[in-house]
Amino acid sequence: MTDATATAPTTTGRALPSAATLFGIGIVLGAIVIFFGNWNVKKGDNGGLGPAIVTAVILVAVAALLWFVVRPRVQNADRTVIILSILAIVSILAFWAGVTPLLAAAALAFGAGAARLSTAARVLQALAVVAALASVVVTVAQG
């Protein structure tokens, strides 16, 4: 006779979209930042079609790096969430590149599968989301 033990799935109590959906949201919000940051640019100002294309390529490259290289290798979700959240917060200094929403979405996606995140990781995730939303709102308002 064998003993079978059933275990309940571990949940974090957070209802988040799937990782793929979060990455899609991050890319779309990043694209919105790039579009509005480079649209209706006055002569002599920074921005325009060329810079928009360059920053869009950077956004897609960072997304691919996170999704195909970093994500499969994550062993410590808590540490990864902290690092990505800090990068998202710091990237607000270059908000026009559109990576802030992508990094915040990645921090949420990488933390969504974790059984448990530290308080620091959860606080930094929230700050990263605020930074991402601020970058989108400010860029759209100025565009």
C-alpha atoms as one frame of an Amber mdcrd trajectory, in Angstrom:
protein
   0.000   0.000   0.000   1.329   3.456  -0.832   0.748   6.638   1.032  -0.357
   9.521  -1.113  -0.212  12.956   0.340  -2.230  15.707  -1.235  -0.972  19.199
  -0.816  -2.890  22.357  -1.479  -1.355  24.737  -3.970   0.487  27.614  -2.406
  -0.998  30.990  -3.173   0.259  34.450  -2.440  -3.153  35.988  -1.976  -2.523
  38.331  -4.899  -4.654  38.132  -7.989  -2.348  39.129 -10.826  -2.534  38.503
 -14.550  -0.200  35.902 -16.029   3.463  36.708 -16.564   2.940  36.948 -20.321
   0.070  39.393 -19.832   2.125  41.521 -17.446   4.991  41.654 -19.941   2.546
  42.627 -22.674   1.168  45.400 -20.480   4.702  46.602 -19.747   5.590  46.703
 -23.433   2.366  48.504 -24.388   2.784  51.102 -21.629   6.432  51.554 -22.611
   5.365  52.047 -26.233   2.831  54.666 -25.115   5.596  56.548 -23.290   7.824
  56.388 -26.370   5.021  57.478 -28.709   3.806  60.419 -26.641   7.371  61.451
 -25.806   8.272  61.675 -29.486   4.996  62.851 -30.973   4.290  66.477 -31.783
   7.900  67.504 -31.183   8.703  71.111 -31.994  11.641  71.927 -34.230  14.836
  72.029 -32.193  13.462  69.836 -29.370  14.754  66.372 -28.594  12.706  63.504
 -29.975  11.041  62.572 -33.215  10.813  59.487 -35.391  14.486  58.475 -35.202
  14.732  58.583 -31.401  11.353  56.850 -31.137  12.577  53.951 -33.271  15.822
  53.635 -31.307  14.072  53.635 -27.929  11.443  51.175 -29.204  14.209  48.785
 -30.281  15.804  49.154 -26.838  12.443  48.456 -25.177  11.924  45.277 -27.213
  15.524  44.151 -26.564  15.164  44.652 -22.800  11.825  42.793 -22.857  13.361
  39.882 -24.773  16.349  39.786 -22.412  14.076  39.710 -19.363  11.654  37.178
 -20.801  14.022  34.746 -22.545  17.268  35.065 -20.567  16.504  36.255 -17.039
  13.102  34.651 -16.413  14.161  31.027 -17.054  17.198  31.437 -14.778  15.519
  33.011 -11.746  16.284  31.001  -8.632  15.548  33.592  -5.954  12.323  35.388
  -6.861  12.512  37.715  -3.866  15.954  39.034  -4.789  15.005  39.305  -8.475
  11.867  41.291  -7.616  13.899  43.655  -5.426  16.489  44.227  -8.167  13.899
  44.742 -10.917  11.853  47.074  -8.717  14.894  49.191  -7.886  15.833  49.321
 -11.576  12.275  50.415 -12.414  12.385  53.181  -9.798  15.809  54.406 -10.928
  14.841  54.222 -14.610  12.339  57.028 -14.033  15.368  59.288 -14.581  15.247
  58.173 -18.216  11.455  57.806 -18.365  11.420  58.742 -22.058  12.991  55.350
 -22.880   9.803  53.555 -21.816  11.548  50.878 -19.758  10.065  51.930 -16.406
   6.677  50.252 -17.075   8.423  47.203 -18.511  10.677  46.763 -15.470   7.752
  47.274 -13.084   5.718  44.685 -15.001   8.666  42.283 -14.871   8.950  42.784
 -11.099   5.264  41.915 -10.755   5.536  38.942 -13.120   8.591  37.457 -11.434
   7.033  37.889  -8.014   3.655  36.454  -9.018   4.953  32.903  -9.050   6.747
  33.163  -5.724   5.248  31.353  -2.764   6.184  34.257  -0.522   7.832  37.635
  -0.979   9.507  39.704   1.686   7.999  42.963   2.844  10.835  44.840   1.140
  10.080  43.160  -2.179   6.363  43.961  -1.923   7.021  47.607  -0.992   9.523
  48.009  -3.822   7.077  46.387  -6.257   4.457  48.946  -5.258   6.933  51.819
  -5.667   7.947  50.463  -9.073   4.308  50.415 -10.177   3.879  54.002  -8.950
   7.001  55.032 -10.899   5.675  53.278 -14.015   2.279  54.928 -13.756   3.896
  58.312 -13.141   6.062  57.927 -16.240   3.016  57.104 -18.365   0.762  59.825
 -16.936   3.396  62.573 -17.113   4.432  61.654 -20.652   0.845  61.519 -21.918
   0.006  64.789 -20.158   3.022  66.527 -21.720   2.464  64.978 -25.168
